[in-house]
């Protein structure tokens, strides 16, 4: 924002903190005034917290076809990614000291579907990094109590290291690059 005068910077700040300044307005003004922070925030807010069918025709016209295309495409790709990650049950990682590897495997498979996938596929879980939130929920002490603590810890870590959560972030960045 160095290219703006103090007055302009103050106006930008004051607009940004207005509770009535919507994601659509932020994205629109960000695009038309070359404010990359606003473009990024407006885009992310619309992708993560606003169902696409709730956008009005006036709002779509305001943000423009390229932004609308990027938002709908990001939402579609993120949904497909959640499906793919949810329905793919990763292998359990059993540690050498595990005394019940078969039990750990059964619990991991059951909890992946009833815990992780259930959270990741909820229609209202369209929040940023919902896959990571769902995965972190598997780490809760009250879940998978019959599974070895080390097997559970290593299995969750293996999923995090697989890159599937980074793919989620990359989708947002790819689609955002279409308009920024």
C-alpha positions as CSV (number, residue, x, y, z in Angstrom):
1,X,0.0,0.0,0.0
2,X,3.0,2.3,-0.2
3,X,1.7,3.7,-3.5
4,X,-1.3,5.3,-1.7
5,X,-1.2,8.5,0.3
6,X,-1.9,8.5,4.0
7,X,-5.5,9.7,3.4
8,X,-6.0,6.8,0.9
9,X,-4.5,4.3,3.2
10,X,-6.7,5.5,6.0
11,X,-9.8,5.2,3.8
12,X,-8.8,1.7,2.8
13,X,-8.3,0.7,6.5
14,X,-11.6,2.3,7.5
15,X,-13.6,0.5,4.7
16,X,-11.9,-2.8,5.6
17,X,-13.1,-2.7,9.2
18,X,-16.7,-1.7,8.5
19,X,-18.9,-4.6,9.5
20,X,-21.1,-3.9,6.4
21,X,-18.2,-4.2,4.0
22,X,-18.9,-7.6,2.4
23,X,-16.7,-10.2,0.9
24,X,-18.2,-9.4,-2.5
25,X,-17.4,-5.7,-2.1
26,X,-13.9,-6.5,-0.8
27,X,-13.2,-8.7,-3.8
28,X,-14.7,-6.2,-6.3
29,X,-12.7,-3.2,-4.9
30,X,-9.6,-5.3,-4.5
31,X,-9.7,-6.3,-8.2
32,X,-10.5,-2.8,-9.5
33,X,-8.0,-1.0,-7.2
34,X,-5.2,-3.5,-7.4
35,X,-5.4,-4.3,-3.6
36,X,-4.1,-7.9,-3.5
37,X,-4.9,-8.4,0.2
38,X,-8.5,-7.6,-0.5
39,X,-8.6,-9.9,-3.5
40,X,-7.2,-12.7,-1.5
41,X,-9.4,-12.2,1.5
42,X,-12.6,-11.6,-0.5
43,X,-11.9,-14.7,-2.6
44,X,-11.1,-16.9,0.4
45,X,-14.2,-15.7,2.3
46,X,-16.4,-16.4,-0.7
47,X,-15.0,-19.8,-1.3
48,X,-15.0,-20.9,2.3
49,X,-18.1,-19.4,3.8
50,X,-20.6,-18.4,1.2
51,X,-22.7,-21.0,-0.7
52,X,-22.4,-20.3,-4.4
53,X,-26.2,-20.4,-4.8
54,X,-26.6,-17.5,-2.3
55,X,-24.7,-15.0,-4.6
56,X,-27.2,-12.7,-6.3
57,X,-27.0,-11.7,-9.9
58,X,-25.9,-8.2,-8.9
59,X,-23.1,-9.6,-6.8
60,X,-21.9,-11.8,-9.6
61,X,-22.0,-8.8,-11.9
62,X,-20.0,-6.8,-9.4
63,X,-17.2,-9.3,-9.0
64,X,-17.2,-10.2,-12.7
65,X,-17.2,-13.4,-14.6
66,X,-13.5,-14.3,-14.1
67,X,-13.8,-14.1,-10.3
68,X,-17.1,-15.9,-10.3
69,X,-15.6,-18.6,-12.5
70,X,-12.6,-19.0,-10.2
71,X,-14.8,-19.2,-7.1
72,X,-17.2,-21.8,-8.5
73,X,-14.3,-23.8,-9.9
74,X,-12.4,-23.6,-6.5
75,X,-15.5,-24.8,-4.7
76,X,-16.0,-27.7,-7.1
77,X,-12.4,-28.8,-7.0
78,X,-12.3,-28.6,-3.2
79,X,-15.4,-30.7,-2.9
80,X,-14.0,-33.3,-5.2
81,X,-10.7,-33.2,-3.2
82,X,-12.6,-33.8,0.0
83,X,-14.4,-36.7,-1.5
84,X,-11.2,-38.3,-2.8
85,X,-9.4,-37.9,0.5
86,X,-12.4,-39.0,2.6
87,X,-13.1,-42.2,0.6
88,X,-9.4,-43.2,0.5
89,X,-8.6,-44.8,3.8
90,X,-4.8,-44.6,4.2
91,X,-2.9,-47.6,5.6
92,X,-2.5,-47.7,9.3
93,X,1.1,-47.3,10.5
94,X,1.8,-49.9,13.1
95,X,4.8,-49.5,15.2
96,X,7.2,-52.3,16.1
97,X,6.1,-52.3,19.7
98,X,2.4,-52.7,18.8
99,X,0.9,-55.8,20.5
100,X,-2.4,-55.6,18.6
101,X,-1.7,-54.6,14.9
102,X,-4.9,-56.1,13.6
103,X,-7.0,-54.2,16.2
104,X,-5.2,-51.0,15.4
105,X,-5.9,-51.5,11.7
106,X,-9.6,-52.2,12.3
107,X,-10.0,-49.2,14.6
108,X,-8.1,-46.9,12.1
109,X,-10.4,-48.0,9.2
110,X,-13.6,-47.6,11.2
111,X,-12.6,-44.2,12.7
112,X,-11.4,-42.9,9.3
113,X,-14.9,-43.4,7.9
114,X,-17.0,-42.5,11.0
115,X,-14.6,-39.8,12.3
116,X,-12.5,-38.2,9.6
117,X,-14.8,-38.7,6.5
118,X,-17.9,-37.8,8.3
119,X,-16.5,-34.4,9.4
120,X,-14.8,-33.7,6.1
121,X,-17.9,-34.4,4.0
122,X,-20.4,-32.3,6.1
123,X,-22.0,-29.7,3.9
124,X,-21.3,-27.0,6.5
125,X,-17.6,-28.0,6.8
126,X,-16.7,-25.8,3.8
127,X,-14.3,-23.9,6.0
128,X,-10.7,-23.3,5.2
129,X,-8.5,-26.4,6.0
130,X,-11.5,-28.5,7.0
131,X,-9.6,-31.6,6.1
132,X,-6.9,-30.6,8.5
133,X,-9.5,-29.9,11.2
134,X,-11.1,-33.3,10.6
135,X,-7.7,-35.0,10.7
136,X,-6.8,-33.3,13.9
137,X,-10.0,-34.5,15.4
138,X,-8.8,-38.1,15.0
139,X,-6.0,-37.2,17.5
140,X,-8.5,-36.5,20.2
141,X,-7.8,-38.7,23.3
142,X,-11.4,-39.9,23.5
143,X,-11.2,-41.4,20.0
144,X,-9.7,-44.7,19.1
145,X,-9.0,-45.6,22.8
146,X,-8.4,-49.2,21.9
147,X,-5.7,-48.3,19.4
148,X,-2.1,-48.0,20.4
149,X,-1.2,-44.4,21.1
150,X,1.9,-44.7,19.0
151,X,0.1,-46.4,16.1
152,X,-2.5,-43.6,16.2
153,X,0.1,-40.8,16.3
154,X,2.2,-42.3,13.5
155,X,-0.9,-42.9,11.3
156,X,-2.1,-39.3,11.6
157,X,1.4,-38.1,11.0
158,X,1.7,-40.2,7.9
159,X,-1.5,-38.7,6.5
160,X,-0.2,-35.2,7.2
161,X,3.1,-36.0,5.5
162,X,1.3,-37.5,2.4
163,X,0.6,-34.0,1.0
164,X,-3.2,-34.4,0.8
165,X,-3.7,-31.3,3.0
166,X,-1.2,-29.2,1.0
167,X,-3.2,-30.1,-2.2
168,X,-6.2,-28.4,-0.6
169,X,-4.3,-25.2,-0.1
170,X,-2.8,-25.4,-3.6
171,X,-6.3,-25.6,-5.2
172,X,-7.1,-22.2,-3.5
173,X,-3.9,-20.6,-4.7
174,X,-4.3,-21.9,-8.3
175,X,-7.8,-20.6,-8.6
176,X,-6.9,-17.3,-6.9
177,X,-4.1,-16.8,-9.5
178,X,-6.7,-16.6,-12.2
179,X,-7.9,-13.2,-10.9
180,X,-4.9,-11.7,-9.0
